[in-house]
Amino acid sequence: MQNQQKEGQLPSPCQQSKAVKLVGKWKATLTRGTETVCEKEGYNTICTTGIQTLAGYLSSAAISATKNPFYFIAIGSDSTSETSSDDALGTELSRHTGTTTHFTAVYQVTATFASGSGTGNVYEYGLFDTNSSASGNMLSRDTEGLITKNANDVLTVTCQLTLS
């Protein structure tokens, strides 16, 4: 998916075809004895501090996880556009454990593909919950223009998820 933004700038959630949002619903039921007197329900507003705390939680959960959350980045050589039904990269070249951080309402994972790792034509990127290229769930996939990674090159890939 080609987004229109400045080089090096990640697209805002509004520029994405799908945005993940938190939506909450509250329900209050007043009873007297066994009788329901009043019920109120509605959708709430997600507060900024809650979004920021959740982004921090994702980062800390990744650091101390016993069941691995999404902090493994894979690169691949398939240039086929991504779809929401994708569950793997088209042609995976390499997968590495990322380093997680968070700021404001952004969960960020960065992985470095060192010399000799993931060598070839790189078009696609994926965020997974396991380091095994044979399994795992993919949370996010992106295809971009060609990067040719030679044997002595180092490629650093960053995935940012904005909670809004």
C-alpha positions as CSV (number, residue, x, y, z in Angstrom):
1,M,0.0,0.0,0.0
2,Q,1.6,3.2,-1.1
3,N,0.8,6.1,1.2
4,Q,1.5,9.7,0.4
5,Q,3.8,11.2,3.1
6,K,7.3,12.5,3.4
7,E,10.1,10.1,3.2
8,G,10.8,8.5,6.6
9,Q,7.5,9.6,8.0
10,L,5.0,6.9,9.0
11,P,1.4,7.5,7.9
12,S,-1.2,8.6,10.4
13,P,-4.0,6.2,11.3
14,C,-6.3,8.3,9.2
15,Q,-4.2,7.5,6.1
16,Q,-4.7,3.8,6.6
17,S,-7.4,1.8,4.9
18,K,-8.2,0.2,8.3
19,A,-7.6,1.8,11.7
20,V,-7.8,-0.1,14.9
21,K,-9.8,1.8,17.5
22,L,-10.9,1.1,21.0
23,V,-14.6,1.2,21.5
24,G,-16.2,0.7,24.9
25,K,-19.8,0.2,25.9
26,W,-21.2,0.8,29.3
27,K,-24.4,-0.5,30.8
28,A,-26.0,0.5,34.1
29,T,-28.9,-1.4,35.5
30,L,-30.8,-0.2,38.6
31,T,-32.8,-2.9,40.4
32,R,-35.0,-2.7,43.5
33,G,-35.5,-6.2,44.9
34,T,-36.0,-8.4,41.9
35,E,-37.4,-5.6,39.7
36,T,-35.3,-3.7,37.1
37,V,-36.2,-0.1,37.5
38,C,-33.9,1.6,35.0
39,E,-31.3,0.6,32.4
40,K,-28.9,3.0,30.6
41,E,-26.3,2.0,28.1
42,G,-24.1,3.8,25.6
43,Y,-20.8,4.0,24.0
44,N,-18.1,5.8,25.9
45,T,-15.1,8.0,25.0
46,I,-11.7,6.4,25.3
47,C,-9.5,8.7,27.3
48,T,-6.1,9.8,26.2
49,T,-4.4,8.6,29.4
50,G,-6.0,5.2,28.9
51,I,-4.7,4.9,25.4
52,Q,-1.2,6.0,26.5
53,T,-1.3,3.4,29.3
54,L,-2.4,0.7,27.0
55,A,0.4,1.4,24.6
56,G,2.8,1.2,27.6
57,Y,1.2,-2.1,28.6
58,L,1.7,-3.6,25.2
59,S,5.4,-2.7,25.4
60,S,5.9,-4.0,29.0
61,A,3.9,-7.2,28.2
62,A,6.2,-7.9,25.2
63,I,9.3,-7.5,27.4
64,S,8.1,-9.9,30.2
65,A,5.9,-12.2,28.3
66,T,5.6,-15.9,28.9
67,K,3.2,-16.2,26.0
68,N,4.7,-14.2,23.2
69,P,2.8,-11.1,22.0
70,F,3.5,-9.3,18.8
71,Y,7.2,-8.4,18.8
72,F,8.7,-10.4,16.0
73,I,9.3,-8.7,12.7
74,A,9.7,-10.6,9.4
75,I,10.8,-9.4,6.0
76,G,10.0,-11.0,2.7
77,S,10.4,-10.8,-1.1
78,D,6.8,-10.9,-2.3
79,S,5.5,-7.6,-3.8
80,T,1.8,-8.7,-3.8
81,S,-0.3,-6.0,-2.1
82,E,-1.4,-6.7,1.5
83,T,-5.0,-7.6,2.4
84,S,-6.7,-8.0,5.8
85,S,-7.0,-11.7,5.3
86,D,-3.2,-12.2,5.0
87,D,-1.9,-14.6,7.7
88,A,1.7,-14.9,6.5
89,L,4.2,-13.1,4.3
90,G,4.2,-14.2,0.6
91,T,7.9,-15.3,0.6
92,E,9.5,-14.8,4.0
93,L,13.3,-14.2,4.0
94,S,14.0,-13.8,7.7
95,R,12.3,-13.1,11.1
96,H,13.8,-11.6,14.2
97,T,12.9,-10.6,17.7
98,G,12.2,-6.9,17.9
99,T,12.8,-4.4,20.7
100,T,9.6,-2.8,22.0
101,T,9.1,0.8,23.1
102,H,6.1,3.0,23.5
103,F,5.4,6.7,23.5
104,T,2.1,8.5,23.9
105,A,-0.4,6.1,22.2
106,V,2.1,4.3,20.0
107,Y,3.4,0.8,20.4
108,Q,6.7,0.4,18.5
109,V,8.7,-2.7,17.6
110,T,12.1,-2.4,15.9
111,A,14.2,-5.3,14.6
112,T,17.6,-5.3,13.0
113,F,18.5,-7.7,10.2
114,A,22.3,-8.0,10.4
115,S,24.8,-8.8,7.7
116,G,23.9,-12.1,6.0
117,S,20.3,-12.2,7.4
118,G,17.4,-11.6,5.1
119,T,19.6,-11.1,2.0
120,G,17.7,-10.4,-1.2
121,N,14.9,-8.3,-2.6
122,V,12.8,-7.0,0.3
123,Y,9.3,-5.8,-0.5
124,E,7.2,-6.9,2.5
125,Y,7.2,-6.7,6.3
126,G,5.1,-8.5,8.9
127,L,4.6,-8.3,12.7
128,F,4.2,-11.7,14.3
129,D,3.6,-13.3,17.8
130,T,6.3,-16.0,17.4
131,N,9.9,-16.1,16.0
132,S,9.2,-19.3,14.0
133,S,8.8,-18.7,10.3
134,A,6.7,-21.9,10.2
135,S,4.0,-20.6,12.5
136,G,2.5,-17.7,14.3
137,N,-0.2,-15.1,14.0
138,M,0.5,-12.0,11.9
139,L,-1.0,-8.7,13.2
140,S,0.2,-6.4,10.5
141,R,1.6,-6.7,7.0
142,D,3.0,-4.0,4.7
143,T,4.4,-4.0,1.2
144,E,6.5,-1.2,-0.1
145,G,9.0,-0.4,-2.9
146,L,12.0,-2.6,-3.4
147,I,15.0,-2.6,-1.0
148,T,17.9,-4.8,-2.2
149,K,19.6,-6.1,0.9
150,N,23.1,-7.4,0.0
151,A,25.1,-9.8,2.2
152,N,27.0,-7.1,4.1
153,D,24.0,-4.7,4.5
154,V,22.1,-4.1,7.8
155,L,18.4,-3.5,7.6
156,T,16.5,-1.9,10.5
157,V,12.7,-2.3,10.4
158,T,10.3,-0.4,12.6
159,C,6.6,-1.1,13.0
160,Q,4.4,1.4,14.8
161,L,0.8,0.7,16.0
162,T,-1.1,3.8,17.0
163,L,-4.0,3.3,19.4
164,S,-6.8,5.8,18.7
